[in-house]
Amino acid sequence: MTLMIVVSCTLLLVIGAGLVIAFGDRPVRPPADLARPASGSETPASAFRRYVWGANVATIAAVASAFLVAWPGGRLVMRILALTSPASAQGSLTEAQAIVGIPTVEGTMALLIFAGLPAGFAAAFIYMLIHRWLPAGRWSGPALGVVLLLGFGASVDPLRPDNIDFDIVEPGWLSVLLFAALAVFHGALVAAVAGAVSDCLRSLTSKTWKSYLPLFAAVLFPPTGIVLGLGALLVMAWAKVVPGTRSGHPRAALWVGRGMLLVASLAVLPMFVGAVTSIVSR
């Protein structure tokens, strides 16, 4: 059973790496009919159509990254750390009530539902919000991974210092290295899949609705459906209250966005460094 899980997870990661190599340099580009108006006000209807397109791109990228990186990568990292930990750690219960050194089908599926899919959706949704401010080309995805690691790694996961798992598995420096690499890989796959999907996904019409089945399925999952519903309402309300036009200074807007992202990353850097120091020093 252990060998089957390890082999399966490795194959999924290899597929994910292939997608990053093939599509990692593709930006997210909406169809021409969904571009923001060069002049005049944008209507709530047009804003909603563009939002639905972006939400579908994010959903496909989320599911792909969950199944090809976050889930199998998390399982392999746990397996590696179990092998490098002392004999006293074997058989111990982790924070998620898994047994160190004994991977099970039940534990693997729980990892997908409670860690892989949430991480995939969070990363994909955030990418669709900030992708314009990230570096262009192949650096976009890894930069996303770094931003997410700095922003959430020490407070949510995977490098939360109060996680009892880091008191069980060793060495701490290897935990930091593996989880950091996994975060960067995850970001790279999210960007690659989003870019590839955006190249071929048309806007929602009576002829293209089948391409939006992933989004329809995601809406049926309560947590994701609530987030997507609130996002749609906010987008339409914003377009109604503050009708937008294309910015006359796109480069200025770009650098303002990047500056905000940099400031936010620097603000959480001390907490991240503290978390890494705590884990490594155990």
C-alpha positions in Angstrom: 0.0 0.0 0.0 2.8 2.4 0.9 4.6 1.8 -2.4 1.4 2.3 -4.4 0.7 5.6 -2.7 4.3 6.8 -3.2 4.4 5.8 -6.9 1.0 7.3 -7.6 1.9 10.6 -5.9 5.2 10.7 -7.8 3.5 10.2 -11.2 1.0 13.0 -10.4 3.9 15.3 -9.6 5.7 14.4 -12.8 2.5 15.2 -14.8 2.3 18.6 -13.0 6.0 19.3 -13.8 5.3 18.5 -17.5 2.4 21.1 -17.5 4.7 23.7 -15.9 7.4 23.1 -18.5 4.8 23.2 -21.4 2.7 26.1 -20.3 4.5 28.0 -17.6 5.2 31.0 -19.7 1.6 31.7 -20.7 -0.1 34.8 -19.2 -3.8 34.9 -18.4 -5.6 36.6 -21.3 -9.4 37.0 -21.5 -11.1 36.7 -24.9 -11.4 39.9 -26.9 -15.1 40.2 -26.3 -14.5 40.3 -22.5 -11.8 43.0 -22.6 -12.5 46.1 -20.5 -13.9 48.9 -22.5 -11.4 51.4 -23.8 -13.9 54.2 -23.2 -17.3 54.5 -21.6 -18.7 52.8 -18.6 -18.7 49.2 -17.9 -22.0 47.6 -17.2 -22.7 45.1 -14.4 -23.6 42.5 -17.0 -20.2 42.8 -18.8 -18.4 42.7 -15.5 -20.3 39.6 -14.5 -19.5 37.8 -17.8 -15.8 38.5 -17.3 -16.0 37.4 -13.7 -17.6 34.1 -14.7 -14.9 33.5 -17.2 -12.1 34.2 -14.7 -13.9 32.1 -12.0 -14.0 29.1 -14.4 -10.3 29.6 -15.3 -9.5 29.7 -11.5 -11.6 26.6 -10.8 -9.9 24.5 -13.4 -6.4 25.7 -12.2 -7.5 25.0 -8.6 -8.6 21.4 -9.2 -5.5 20.7 -11.4 -3.1 22.1 -8.8 -4.8 20.3 -6.0 -4.6 16.9 -7.7 -1.2 17.3 -9.3 0.8 19.2 -6.6 -0.8 20.1 -3.3 -2.2 16.6 -2.6 0.5 14.3 -3.9 3.2 16.7 -2.9 2.0 16.9 0.6 1.8 13.2 0.9 5.3 12.7 -0.4 6.7 15.4 1.9 5.1 13.6 4.9 6.5 10.3 3.7 10.0 11.7 3.4 9.9 13.3 6.8 8.7 10.1 8.3 11.7 8.3 6.9 14.2 10.9 8.1 12.6 11.1 11.6 14.0 9.0 14.5 12.4 5.7 15.6 10.7 7.4 18.5 8.5 9.4 16.0 7.2 6.3 14.3 3.6 5.6 15.2 3.0 9.0 16.7 -0.2 10.9 16.0 0.1 14.1 14.0 -2.0 17.2 14.4 -4.4 15.8 11.8 -4.6 12.5 13.7 -2.5 10.6 11.1 0.1 8.0 12.1 3.7 8.9 11.3 5.2 6.2 9.1 2.0 4.5 8.2 0.3 6.1 5.1 -3.3 5.0 4.6 -5.9 5.4 1.9 -8.2 7.1 4.4 -5.5 9.6 5.4 -4.5 10.3 1.8 -8.1 11.1 0.9 -8.5 13.3 4.0 -5.4 15.2 2.9 -7.1 15.8 -0.5 -10.4 17.1 1.0 -9.1 19.1 3.9 -5.8 20.3 2.5 -5.2 19.7 -1.2 -8.5 21.2 -2.5 -8.7 24.2 -0.2 -5.0 25.1 -1.0 -5.7 24.7 -4.7 -8.8 27.0 -4.7 -7.1 29.6 -2.4 -4.0 29.8 -4.6 -6.0 29.9 -7.9 -8.4 32.6 -6.7 -5.6 34.7 -5.4 -3.7 34.3 -8.6 -6.6 35.6 -10.7 -6.7 38.7 -8.4 -3.0 39.5 -8.5 -1.5 38.0 -11.6 -1.2 41.4 -13.3 1.2 42.5 -10.6 3.4 39.4 -10.7 6.5 39.1 -12.9 5.8 38.2 -16.5 6.6 34.8 -18.1 7.8 31.8 -16.2 8.5 33.8 -13.0 4.8 34.5 -12.5 3.9 31.2 -11.0 6.9 30.8 -8.7 6.4 34.4 -7.5 2.9 33.4 -6.6 4.2 30.5 -4.6 6.6 32.8 -2.7 3.8 35.4 -2.0 1.5 32.7 -0.7 4.2 31.1 1.4 5.1 34.5 3.0 1.5 35.5 3.4 0.0 32.3 4.8 2.8 29.8 5.5 3.4 30.9 9.1 -0.2 31.7 10.0 -2.2 29.0 8.3 0.0 26.3 6.8 2.4 24.6 5.9 5.0 26.3 8.2 2.8 27.2 11.2 5.2 27.1 14.2 2.6 25.9 16.7 1.9 22.8 14.6 2.8 19.8 16.8 4.0 17.9 13.8 7.3 19.8 13.9 7.9 18.5 17.4 7.6 15.0 16.1 9.3 14.8 12.6 12.9 15.7 12.0 14.9 17.5 10.8 13.3 20.9 10.9 15.4 22.4 8.1 14.3 19.6 5.8 10.6 20.4 6.6 11.1 24.0 5.7 13.0 23.2 2.5 10.4 20.7 1.3 7.3 22.7 2.1 8.8 25.8 0.6 9.7 24.0 -2.6 6.2 22.5 -2.8 4.7 26.0 -2.4 6.7 27.4 -5.3 5.8 24.3 -7.4 2.2 24.8 -6.6 2.2 28.4 -7.6 4.0 27.5 -10.9 1.3 24.9 -11.8 -1.6 27.3 -10.9 -0.1 29.9 -13.3 0.6 27.4 -16.0 -2.8 25.8 -16.0 -4.6 29.2 -15.8 -2.6 30.5 -18.7 -3.2 27.4 -20.8 -7.0 27.4 -20.1 -7.3 31.2 -20.8 -5.9 30.6 -24.3 -8.7 28.3 -25.3 -11.7 29.2 -23.0 -14.3 31.4 -24.7 -16.9 33.5 -22.9 -20.0 31.8 -21.7 -22.7 31.4 -24.3 -25.3 28.9 -25.2 -22.7 27.2 -27.4 -19.8 27.1 -24.9 -21.7 26.3 -21.6 -20.2 22.8 -21.5 -16.7 24.4 -21.0 -18.1 25.9 -17.8 -19.1 22.6 -16.2 -16.2 22.8 -13.7 -17.5 26.1 -12.4 -21.0 24.8 -12.1 -19.7 21.8 -10.1 -17.6 24.1 -7.9 -20.7 26.3 -7.1 -22.4 23.2 -5.7 -19.7 22.7 -3.1 -20.9 25.0 -0.3 -17.6 26.8 0.8 -16.6 27.4 -2.8 -20.1 28.3 -3.9 -20.4 31.0 -1.2 -17.1 32.6 -2.1 -17.9 32.6 -5.8 -21.4 34.0 -5.2 -20.1 36.8 -3.0 -17.4 37.6 -5.6 -20.1 37.9 -8.3 -22.2 40.2 -6.2 -19.2 42.4 -5.4 -18.1 42.6 -9.0 -21.5 43.7 -10.2 -22.0 46.1 -7.4 -18.7 47.7 -8.1 -19.5 48.1 -11.8 -22.8 49.6 -10.9 -21.6 52.1 -8.2 -18.2 52.9 -9.7 -18.5 52.5 -13.5 -15.0 51.8 -14.7 -13.0 52.7 -17.7 -9.6 51.6 -18.9 -6.9 53.3 -17.0 -5.1 56.1 -18.9 -1.8 55.1 -17.1 -1.6 51.3 -17.1 2.1 51.3 -16.2 1.4 53.5 -13.2 -1.4 51.2 -12.0 0.9 48.2 -12.6 3.7 49.6 -10.4 1.2 50.7 -7.7 -0.1 47.2 -7.6 3.3 45.7 -7.4 4.3 48.1 -4.7 1.3 47.2 -2.6 2.1 43.5 -3.0 5.8 44.1 -2.0 4.8 46.1 1.1 2.3 43.4 2.2 5.0 40.7 1.7 7.6 42.7 3.7 5.1 43.3 6.4 4.6 39.6 7.1 8.3 38.7 6.5 9.3 39.0 10.2 6.5 36.5 11.2 7.6 34.1 8.5 11.3 34.3 9.5 10.3 33.7 13.1 8.3 30.7 12.2 11.1 29.2 10.1 13.6 29.9 12.9 11.3 28.2 15.4 10.9 25.1 13.2 14.6 24.7 12.3 15.8 25.2 15.9 13.7 22.4 17.4 
